[in-house]
Amino acid sequence: MQKITPFLWFENQAEEATDFYVSIFKDAKKGISAKGAEGRIMTQTFSLFGQEFIALNGGPMFKFNESISFVVSCENQQEIDFYWKKLSEDGGEESMCGWVKDRFGLWWQVVPAILSQLFTGEPQKAQRAMQAMMGMKKFDIALLQKAYDGEV
């Protein structure tokens, strides 16, 4: 049993958001829905890569912001490109350093798995990688690696 479950408050798009996330991520599935007043869905459970979530149709009182985000660790540039495109389409918003807001206002960090390796070790190499990262929106793994290696 999962001890901590992210609970996502949507105005009235919990089911739409759940369908969106399940369509993007591999090994994703919808779970149990609970109906509220007038037979409309109040909560919808879903999982992404085994991580359980609960989506709530809670009304307009609260909005997502950058203080909470989900990190998508990507093994290669193809994964970065895929998730970046899917999460930013249809009203999403691209931001700096791998951050992207989806059309529901939820923030994601689409990052290469190698990032932590580039920022540890030799300080000069890590600084070059960090400087390259600061100039990016969507991560470019090859450019990060070149910066780390001192080739750019």
C-alpha beads as a LAMMPS data file, in Angstrom:
LAMMPS data file: protein, C-alpha beads

152 atoms
151 bonds

1 atom types
1 bond types

-500.0 500.0 xlo xhi
-500.0 500.0 ylo yhi
-500.0 500.0 zlo zhi

Masses

1 110.0

Atoms # bond

1 1 1 0.000 0.000 0.000
2 1 1 1.271 3.439 -0.939
3 1 1 1.565 5.614 2.181
4 1 1 1.539 9.044 0.498
5 1 1 -0.703 9.874 -2.454
6 1 1 -0.646 13.206 -4.313
7 1 1 -4.131 14.734 -4.266
8 1 1 -4.716 17.092 -7.192
9 1 1 -7.436 19.747 -6.945
10 1 1 -9.020 20.669 -10.271
11 1 1 -11.852 23.115 -10.781
12 1 1 -13.999 20.656 -12.740
13 1 1 -11.598 18.827 -15.086
14 1 1 -10.498 15.872 -12.919
15 1 1 -11.730 13.245 -15.365
16 1 1 -10.410 15.117 -18.415
17 1 1 -7.015 15.592 -16.744
18 1 1 -6.892 11.952 -15.690
19 1 1 -7.634 10.836 -19.256
20 1 1 -4.926 13.204 -20.525
21 1 1 -2.229 11.905 -18.146
22 1 1 -3.139 8.263 -18.707
23 1 1 -2.888 8.813 -22.486
24 1 1 0.651 10.220 -22.212
25 1 1 2.456 8.027 -19.719
26 1 1 3.265 4.371 -20.280
27 1 1 2.160 1.999 -17.554
28 1 1 -0.677 4.359 -16.610
29 1 1 -4.224 3.474 -15.689
30 1 1 -7.415 4.941 -14.342
31 1 1 -8.733 3.585 -11.092
32 1 1 -11.827 4.178 -9.020
33 1 1 -14.112 7.151 -9.506
34 1 1 -16.505 8.461 -6.889
35 1 1 -19.566 10.453 -7.844
36 1 1 -20.792 13.493 -6.035
37 1 1 -23.845 15.688 -6.408
38 1 1 -25.864 15.340 -9.588
39 1 1 -23.989 12.147 -10.494
40 1 1 -20.864 14.002 -11.624
41 1 1 -17.439 12.593 -10.838
42 1 1 -16.069 14.043 -7.610
43 1 1 -12.794 12.090 -7.436
44 1 1 -10.892 9.895 -9.858
45 1 1 -7.893 7.766 -8.950
46 1 1 -5.164 7.006 -11.453
47 1 1 -1.594 5.776 -11.504
48 1 1 1.485 6.732 -13.524
49 1 1 4.393 4.279 -13.394
50 1 1 2.889 2.756 -10.250
51 1 1 2.526 6.130 -8.463
52 1 1 -1.053 6.573 -7.308
53 1 1 -2.827 9.947 -7.589
54 1 1 -6.269 11.237 -6.724
55 1 1 -7.896 13.934 -8.859
56 1 1 -10.694 16.018 -7.320
57 1 1 -13.295 18.267 -8.898
58 1 1 -13.104 20.780 -6.071
59 1 1 -14.177 24.061 -7.628
60 1 1 -12.326 27.270 -8.512
61 1 1 -10.896 28.145 -5.080
62 1 1 -7.363 26.810 -5.588
63 1 1 -4.978 26.781 -8.542
64 1 1 -1.751 24.919 -9.178
65 1 1 1.526 26.865 -9.142
66 1 1 5.241 26.175 -9.491
67 1 1 5.671 25.429 -5.785
68 1 1 4.574 21.859 -6.516
69 1 1 5.731 19.990 -9.612
70 1 1 6.324 16.436 -10.771
71 1 1 9.687 15.365 -12.181
72 1 1 9.695 13.117 -15.248
73 1 1 13.123 11.477 -15.427
74 1 1 13.971 10.724 -19.062
75 1 1 16.570 8.241 -20.282
76 1 1 17.171 9.904 -23.661
77 1 1 16.372 12.888 -25.861
78 1 1 13.504 11.059 -27.518
79 1 1 11.714 10.752 -24.153
80 1 1 12.377 14.397 -23.326
81 1 1 10.996 15.491 -26.692
82 1 1 7.918 13.258 -26.321
83 1 1 6.913 14.344 -22.807
84 1 1 7.745 17.995 -23.482
85 1 1 5.522 18.052 -26.561
86 1 1 2.634 16.183 -24.968
87 1 1 2.602 18.127 -21.706
88 1 1 2.894 21.544 -23.384
89 1 1 0.314 21.046 -26.148
90 1 1 -3.221 22.436 -26.253
91 1 1 -2.680 25.415 -23.981
92 1 1 0.315 24.271 -21.972
93 1 1 3.221 26.609 -21.300
94 1 1 6.953 26.069 -21.760
95 1 1 9.231 27.523 -19.126
96 1 1 12.947 27.492 -18.311
97 1 1 15.202 24.609 -17.235
98 1 1 12.891 21.778 -18.221
99 1 1 9.751 23.152 -16.560
100 1 1 6.460 22.920 -18.422
101 1 1 2.897 23.676 -17.327
102 1 1 0.194 21.475 -18.809
103 1 1 -3.168 22.800 -19.976
104 1 1 -4.664 22.130 -16.528
105 1 1 -2.063 24.311 -14.808
106 1 1 -0.041 21.451 -13.287
107 1 1 3.745 21.904 -13.423
108 1 1 6.162 19.204 -14.601
109 1 1 9.945 19.050 -14.817
110 1 1 11.013 17.038 -17.864
111 1 1 14.663 16.248 -17.128
112 1 1 17.361 13.899 -18.364
113 1 1 18.258 11.147 -15.902
114 1 1 21.920 12.048 -16.438
115 1 1 21.408 15.559 -15.024
116 1 1 22.502 14.747 -11.472
117 1 1 25.715 13.179 -12.802
118 1 1 26.495 16.343 -14.749
119 1 1 26.108 18.492 -11.631
120 1 1 28.362 16.415 -9.392
121 1 1 32.029 15.666 -9.609
122 1 1 34.493 18.161 -11.024
123 1 1 33.229 21.687 -10.178
124 1 1 34.341 23.364 -13.431
125 1 1 32.538 20.754 -15.551
126 1 1 29.437 20.951 -13.395
127 1 1 29.453 24.757 -13.663
128 1 1 29.612 24.593 -17.455
129 1 1 26.690 22.161 -17.522
130 1 1 24.720 24.375 -15.132
131 1 1 25.374 27.442 -17.259
132 1 1 24.195 25.593 -20.383
133 1 1 21.072 24.412 -18.569
134 1 1 20.182 27.953 -17.487
135 1 1 19.884 28.959 -21.149
136 1 1 17.495 26.141 -22.059
137 1 1 13.788 25.647 -21.958
138 1 1 13.513 22.030 -23.122
139 1 1 16.655 20.105 -22.188
140 1 1 19.111 19.153 -24.915
141 1 1 21.150 16.233 -23.560
142 1 1 23.859 16.442 -26.241
143 1 1 24.404 20.162 -25.609
144 1 1 24.534 19.619 -21.835
145 1 1 27.126 16.877 -22.303
146 1 1 29.193 19.065 -24.655
147 1 1 29.126 21.911 -22.144
148 1 1 30.172 19.521 -19.370
149 1 1 33.038 18.231 -21.549
150 1 1 34.120 21.781 -22.454
151 1 1 33.283 21.389 -26.145
152 1 1 31.057 24.476 -26.413

Bonds

1 1 1 2
2 1 2 3
3 1 3 4
4 1 4 5
5 1 5 6
6 1 6 7
7 1 7 8
8 1 8 9
9 1 9 10
10 1 10 11
11 1 11 12
12 1 12 13
13 1 13 14
14 1 14 15
15 1 15 16
16 1 16 17
17 1 17 18
18 1 18 19
19 1 19 20
20 1 20 21
21 1 21 22
22 1 22 23
23 1 23 24
24 1 24 25
25 1 25 26
26 1 26 27
27 1 27 28
28 1 28 29
29 1 29 30
30 1 30 31
31 1 31 32
32 1 32 33
33 1 33 34
34 1 34 35
35 1 35 36
36 1 36 37
37 1 37 38
38 1 38 39
39 1 39 40
40 1 40 41
41 1 41 42
42 1 42 43
43 1 43 44
44 1 44 45
45 1 45 46
46 1 46 47
47 1 47 48
48 1 48 49
49 1 49 50
50 1 50 51
51 1 51 52
52 1 52 53
53 1 53 54
54 1 54 55
55 1 55 56
56 1 56 57
57 1 57 58
58 1 58 59
59 1 59 60
60 1 60 61
61 1 61 62
62 1 62 63
63 1 63 64
64 1 64 65
65 1 65 66
66 1 66 67
67 1 67 68
68 1 68 69
69 1 69 70
70 1 70 71
71 1 71 72
72 1 72 73
73 1 73 74
74 1 74 75
75 1 75 76
76 1 76 77
77 1 77 78
78 1 78 79
79 1 79 80
80 1 80 81
81 1 81 82
82 1 82 83
83 1 83 84
84 1 84 85
85 1 85 86
86 1 86 87
87 1 87 88
88 1 88 89
89 1 89 90
90 1 90 91
91 1 91 92
92 1 92 93
93 1 93 94
94 1 94 95
95 1 95 96
96 1 96 97
97 1 97 98
98 1 98 99
99 1 99 100
100 1 100 101
101 1 101 102
102 1 102 103
103 1 103 104
104 1 104 105
105 1 105 106
106 1 106 107
107 1 107 108
108 1 108 109
109 1 109 110
110 1 110 111
111 1 111 112
112 1 112 113
113 1 113 114
114 1 114 115
115 1 115 116
116 1 116 117
117 1 117 118
118 1 118 119
119 1 119 120
120 1 120 121
121 1 121 122
122 1 122 123
123 1 123 124
124 1 124 125
125 1 125 126
126 1 126 127
127 1 127 128
128 1 128 129
129 1 129 130
130 1 130 131
131 1 131 132
132 1 132 133
133 1 133 134
134 1 134 135
135 1 135 136
136 1 136 137
137 1 137 138
138 1 138 139
139 1 139 140
140 1 140 141
141 1 141 142
142 1 142 143
143 1 143 144
144 1 144 145
145 1 145 146
146 1 146 147
147 1 147 148
148 1 148 149
149 1 149 150
150 1 150 151
151 1 151 152
